[in-house]
Amino acid sequence: MFNHETMARLLAPASPAASIFLPLMPNQRDARGVNLRLREHIGDAQTMLQRIGIDVRRCEQVLAPLHQVAAETDFADHRDPALALFTDGTFIVAEPLPREVPEMVVVAEDFHIKPLLPFLAMNRHFYVLALSKTRVRLLVATPFTCQEVPLDYLPPDAQAELDSRAAVATGPDVHMELIMQSPKRIAASVKAALADDAPIVLIADPAVGGHFLKQTDLPQILPEPIAFNPFAVSDSELVGKAMEPMQPLLTAELDTALEQINARLGTAQPTVAIRLEEILQAAPEGRVDTVVVAQDEALWGQYTPGALPSAHGHRTPGDEDLLNKAAVMALRNGARAYAVAHDRLPRQVLAAALMRY
């Protein structure tokens, strides 16, 4: 997923910036259709560039990285649901997405990052501790990825026992056997493997989980274990199980922001805005703390700082999604930005913001 360096690049002014969102439909056997659609989208981007007055040479420069991706990518190898492509001609970002997004081509002053906001909001990591009577595994996961964390550390008493066995037997099985001899050894090995204080979801055999929690003290472990055999399913299914208790934690910041927006609207406080023009004017000044825009709607138009936005009922050459514009400008100036279903926003507005002042 996108790291801070990539997002900083996508937030920098580009003009023109070309963004393409391409569903890959990985279950289809014939990948030629995906390549054909990408080439059609590149053609659409070229038409958009020409309509806003970009000369042929500059068009070729902007689109060259996209043509290279189309020529060199074997879409039969891609198992991801979608691909996001961003270029201004000087660089290319080609990022697989963990869920399908609407197919889209946008050419504007800024990159079209709004479809990424739901992924970015959820892209926080946590740990999954899988435990049975004879096995233990630690995974570091996000809602979209997971990776096993080696449990290499042995407490001193276990290490001493391993050393005493060295002449007889060593290896991964012996290492696991020594760790599994007590819950405290398991906890010590897990604690040594943790990189931070992110939450831990315990998924364990019913007879094991409660006993483990009573005998150990891992402060970041969630209090309710999931009673399930974690070694009977794939890693992706394991993360899916862990998402049940993690979901409220991952969405807590967004949920709190929406509650605060509604509360401030209810008491008519001045530090809330639901008029898009007010949000657009405040964002470059650093007055926006949090902005929430409609994920499933677009408001096509044009905006120049210091002037009122010009919105249209339909998309015309040179237009950009003003909801994306609000998110980009807010993020550039240190705010948080979220995209949610339109029906989650108050009073049927397309954007709402918490203001710093």
N, C-alpha and C positions, 0 to 999 in steps of 0.2 A: 504494500500500500504506500501511498504518498508520504514522504518524509518532509521535515520542515524545510530542507533546502529546496526540494522540488516545488513545494507550495509557495515559497518565497519567490521563486522564478516565475510561477504562473500568476502571481499577484503584481509583478512589476509591469508597468505600462509597456505595451508592445506596439500596437497600432501600425499595421493591421495584425490582428491575432486570429489565427484559424483554429477552430476546435471541432473535432469530429467524435461523435459517440456512436459506436458500431456494435450492435448485438452480434455475437458470434455463433449462436445456436450450435454448441459443440456436439450435440447428438446427431446432427446431420452428417452423413458420410461424405457428401460432395462439398469440398471446401471452395470450389471454384466460384460458387455463388457469392460467398463472403468477399472474395477478392474483387469480383465484378462490382459489388455494391460499394466497396471502398473506392474503386476507381471512379464510379459515378459520383460519389460524394466529393472527391477531389475536383471533378469537373464542375460540380455545383459551387464549390469554394472559389474556383477560378472565375465563374460567372459573377459571383458576389463581389469579388475584388474588382473586376472590370466595371461593374455598375457604380462603384463608389469612386471611380476615376483612377485606379491603380494601373500604371502602364504595364505593358507586356513583360518587360524585363524584370520589373519588381514582382509581378505575379509569379513568374518562373522561379525567382529566388525564394519567395515565401513557400511555394508548393513543392519545391525540390525534395525536402526531407520526407514529405508524404508519399511522393512517387517512389522514393527509395524503400520506404516501408512496404508499399504495395508490391514492389518487385522482389523483395528479399524475404518476406514473411511467408512461411508455410502454415496456412491456417488450419491444416489438418492436424497439426501438432498442438494447437491451442485447445485446452479444455476449460478455459475460463468463460463465463457467460457473456462478457462484453469487453470491449477495448476502447480506451479513451486516448485520443491523439491530440496533441497541442503543438503548434509551431508558429514562429514568426519569421522563419527563414534562417535564423541564426542558430537555432537549436530545435530538437524534437523531443517531446516526452510521449512515450508510448507505454501506457500503463494498463495492464489487465485489471478488470473490475470483478469483484466477487459476486455481483448480482447483475441481472439484466437491467439496462436503462433504456429510455426511449431513444430511438435512432434520430440523430440530429446533426446538422452542420450549421455552424455559426461563424461568421466573420465580423469582427467588431474591433473597437479600440482595446478591449480587454478580453482575456480568455474566459470562456463560459464554464465557470467552475460550479455552478449551482447544483448539477447532478452529483457532484462529489461530496457535498456537505453532509448528507445522511451517513455516508461511509466514514467521513472524518470524525463525526460526532460519536460514532460507536467504536472507533478504532482504538480502544484502550485494551491493554493486556491484563491478563489475570492468570492464575495457575490452576491446574487441575491435578489433584492428588488421587491417583487410582490405587485402591488397596484391597487386597484379599488376604486370606490366611497365609499364603505362600509367596505372594508377589506384591511389589510396589513399583509404581511409575509416577514420574512428575512431568507434566506438560506445561509449557508456557503457551498461552493461546490468546487470540482475539476472536471476535465473532466470525472472522473470515479465515484464520490461519491457525496452525498449531505446530509445535515442535517439541520433541522430547528433550528433557534436561537430564543429563547424566547424574546419577547419584554416586559420586566417587568417594565422598568422605566417609570414613569409618571412625566412630568414637574411639578414644584411646583403648578402652577395654577390648573392643572388637578388633582393633588393629593389632593388639598384643596377641590375641588368639589367632589371628591370621598369620602373624609372624611365626607363631609356634607350630602352625600347620604347614609352613612353607616346604618342608622336606617331604610332606605327604601329598598334599593337594592344594592347588591354587586355581584361580580362574573366576570368571563371572558368576558361576553357580555358587561357589563358595562365598564370594563377596555378598551375593544376595542372601544366602542362608544366614550369614552373620548379621546382616542388617535386620532381617526379619525375626530375630530371636527376641526382640522386645519392642514395644511401642516407642520407648524413649530413644532407642537406637535409630528407629525409622525417623522420628522427629528431628534428631540431631543431624542425620544425613540430609534430610529435606531442607532444614534451616541453612545448612552450609551451602546448598545449591541455589538458594534464592538470591536473585540479583537486587531485589528491592522489597518494598512492603505492599506490593499489589495483593489483592484478595486471593484466597485459596478456596477452591470448591473441593470438598472431599466427596468422592464417589466410591463407595465401599460395599462389600458384602454386608448384609444386615447384621450378622453376628460380630462384625469386626469394627464398623465405623464408630458406634457409641463407645465401645471399650477403648478405642484409640483416643478419642477426645477426652475421656476421663483420665487417662494416664499421661497425657502430654499437654504442652502449653505452647501453641503456635498462635500468637495474638491475631494474625491476619486471617486465620481460617474462619470461614463462615460457620455460624453455630449449628446449623441444621445440615447433617450429611445427607447425601442422596443414597438411599438404600437400593443398590443395584450392583450386579456383577460387572465391573468395568472392563473385564478381560473377555467379555462375550461379544463386544461390538467394535467397530472401526473407530479410529481416532476422531473422524468427523462426527460420528454419532455420539461419541463421548463428549465432545465440545458442545454439541446440541443439547445434551442433558445438562451440562454445566450452565448453559445460557438461561435456564429457567430461573435460578436464583440470582444470576448476574444481571438480567435484563433491567430490573429496577435501579441497580447501581449505575449501569451504563447510560441510562436515560435521565438520571436524577438532575443533572445540570439543566437540560432542556426543559424538563417538567417544572423545575423551580422558576425558570425564566418565564414560562407561559403563565404560571400562577402569579408571579409578580406583575406581569403586564395586565392581567385581568384585575388584580387588586388595585393597581394604580389608576386604571380606567374607572373602576368603581368609585374611587374617592376623588376623581378629577385632578390627580396630581400633575404638575407640569413636567415631570421627568418621565413621561411616556409619550410615544408618538405613533399614530396609526395612519398619518398622511404620508404617502410615499415622497412627495416633494420635500416635506420637512426632514425626513430621514436622509434623503440624498444631499440636502444642504448641510445637515449636521455632521454627516460621516467624515468628510474631509477635514473638518475642524476638530476631530477627535472627541466630539460630544456624545457619540453613540457608544454605549457599553456593550449591548447585545442587540442583534437584529435577527428576527425570524421572518422568513419569506415563504411564500407558497411554493411547494415543490412541484405540484401538478398543474400549475398555471404559469402563463408568461404574460408580460405586459411589454409589447414591442414599442419602441420609440427611440428618442434621442435625448441626451442630457449633456449639457455643458455646465461645469461648475459656475455658480453665480447667476444662472438663469433658471427659469422654470422648465421642468421636463416637458417634452412634447411626446405624447403617447397616441398611438393609432389603434383602430379596431382591427387592423390586419398588418402583417409584416411588409415593410417596404425597404428598398435598397438603403443601406447604411444604418438600419435599425439594429438595436440590441435589446435584449431582455433587461428592462430597467430593474427588475427584481435581482438579477445577477449583478447589475451595476451597484445596487445598494449593498449587497453582500461583499463584493470586491472592495469597495471604498471603505466599508467598515473594517474589514480585516486588515487592510493596509495601515489603518490607524489604531491598531491594537484592540479592536473589539472582537467579540465572539459572534459567529454567524451560524445559523441553523436553517435548514429547509424541512418543512413538514407539510402534511396534507392540508389543503386549503381549509377544510372544515375544522381543523384544530386552532385556527387563528380566530381571534375575537371579532365579532361584529362583521363577519364576512369580508374583512379587509384582506389585501394581498401581502401586506408587510406590516410588522409592528416592531417597535424598538424600545428598549430601556435606555434612558439618557443619563449621562453622568451629571449633567447640569443643564 
